[in-house]
Amino acid sequence: MHILVLQHERVEHPGIFRDFLKEDGHTWDAIELDEGEALPSLDGYDALWVMGGPMDTWQEDEHPWLKAEKAFIREAVEERGLPYLGLCLGHQLLAEALGGTVGPSEAPEIGVLDVHLTEAGASGIFFDGLPERFECLQWHSAEVKSLPDGAEVLATSPDCAVQAMRWQTRAFSMQFHVEIEADTVATWNNIPEYADALDKAIGAGRMQELEAACAARMQAFNAMAERLYINWLQATAKT
C-alpha cells in the first residue's frame, strides 16, 4: 500500500506504526499541514491516515487549513471509499467531516487510563485479539460528542463515550494513542498546549511519572499497536 499521512505537528507522526509499515514493504508520504504544506491529490494513494495535533477541530480561524482538511477527509472516505485510520485529532476530524460533532471534554483524559470495548468492538475485526478492557495513553481535552450517520462506537470509557469508532466498513479511528514509542511522552510534552493540558490534569512537574508509567507498559503497548495494525489491514482490505 501507498499511504497518505496528514500530520499536524512534525513530532506527532505514526510512531511505532512506521516500523510495521517498513517491515511489510508499505510506503507513506507525510503532509505537514501546520507548516503550510498543501493537500495533494488522492490519486495514487491506497489509504489515508490522519494523526493527532494540539489544535481543535473548531479552530478554523486560527488554522484555516482545517476546513480544507475536513473536506479532503470526506472526499477520501465518503466519495472514494479509501481505507482510513485516525488517531486523536484524526478521530475527531473523521467524525466532524462526516457530519458528527466534536466539543470540549467535560473531563479531559490525560494519563494511562482504561478503555472498554463495546459489544460491537469486542465482536468485530478491528479489536480482535485485544482484551475487552485495556490500558492506553490518553492525552486529549476534546472529544466526539455525536456520531455521524453510519458510524458505530467500538470502545468507550467513563469520561469519553466515543473512544473508538467505525464508519461503514473501511474507516476506523481512536481517541487514545497506540502508536507511542519510548520518547513520545517527553517529545509531546515540548508542545506547549500538551504540556499545559498535562499540568492542569495531573499536576505540574509530573511528566516524568507519565513517562515512567508508559515505559513500564511499552512492550504491551507496542504489541497492542501491532495487533491493531494487522487488524486494520484485514478489516480494510477490499473484498
C-alpha positions, 0 to 999 in steps of 0.5 A, spaced: 500 500 500 501 507 498 499 511 504 497 518 505 499 521 512 496 528 514 500 530 520 499 536 524 505 537 528 512 534 525 513 530 532 506 527 532 507 522 526 505 514 526 510 512 531 511 505 532 506 504 526 512 506 521 516 500 523 510 495 521 509 499 515 517 498 513 517 491 515 511 489 510 514 493 504 508 499 505 510 506 503 507 513 506 508 520 504 507 525 510 503 532 509 505 537 514 499 541 514 501 546 520 507 548 516 503 550 510 504 544 506 498 543 501 493 537 500 495 533 494 491 529 490 488 522 492 490 519 486 495 514 487 494 513 494 491 506 497 489 509 504 489 515 508 491 516 515 490 522 519 494 523 526 493 527 532 495 535 533 494 540 539 489 544 535 481 543 535 477 541 530 473 548 531 479 552 530 478 554 523 480 561 524 486 560 527 488 554 522 484 555 516 487 549 513 482 545 517 476 546 513 480 544 507 482 538 511 475 536 513 473 536 506 479 532 503 477 527 509 470 526 506 472 526 499 477 520 501 472 516 505 465 518 503 466 519 495 472 514 494 471 509 499 479 509 501 481 505 507 482 510 513 485 510 520 485 516 525 488 517 531 486 523 536 485 529 532 484 524 526 478 521 530 475 527 531 476 530 524 473 523 521 467 524 525 466 532 524 467 531 516 462 526 516 457 530 519 458 528 527 460 533 532 466 534 536 466 539 543 470 540 549 471 534 554 467 535 560 473 531 563 479 531 559 483 524 559 490 525 560 494 519 563 494 511 562 487 510 563 482 504 561 478 503 555 472 498 554 470 495 548 463 495 546 459 489 544 460 491 537 468 492 538 469 486 542 465 482 536 468 485 530 475 485 526 478 491 528 479 489 536 480 482 535 485 479 539 485 485 544 482 484 551 475 487 552 478 492 557 485 495 556 490 500 558 492 506 553 495 513 553 490 518 553 492 525 552 486 529 549 481 535 552 476 534 546 472 529 544 466 526 539 460 528 542 455 525 536 456 520 531 455 521 524 450 517 520 453 510 519 458 510 524 458 505 530 462 506 537 467 500 538 470 502 545 468 507 550 470 509 557 467 513 563 469 520 561 469 519 553 463 515 550 466 515 543 473 512 544 473 508 538 469 508 532 467 505 525 464 508 519 461 503 514 466 498 513 473 501 511 474 507 516 476 506 523 479 511 528 481 512 536 481 517 541 487 514 545 494 513 542 497 506 540 502 508 536 507 511 542 514 509 542 519 510 548 520 518 547 513 520 545 511 522 552 517 527 553 517 529 545 509 531 546 510 534 552 515 540 548 508 542 545 506 547 549 498 546 549 500 538 551 504 540 556 499 545 559 493 540 558 498 535 562 499 540 568 492 542 569 490 534 569 495 531 573 499 536 576 505 540 574 512 537 574 509 530 573 511 528 566 516 524 568 511 519 572 507 519 565 513 517 562 515 512 567 508 509 567 508 508 559 515 505 559 513 500 564 507 498 559 511 499 552 512 492 550 504 491 551 503 497 548 507 496 542 504 489 541 497 492 542 499 497 536 501 491 532 495 487 533 491 493 531 495 494 525 494 487 522 487 488 524 486 494 520 489 491 514 484 485 514 478 489 516 480 494 510 482 490 505 477 490 499 473 484 498 
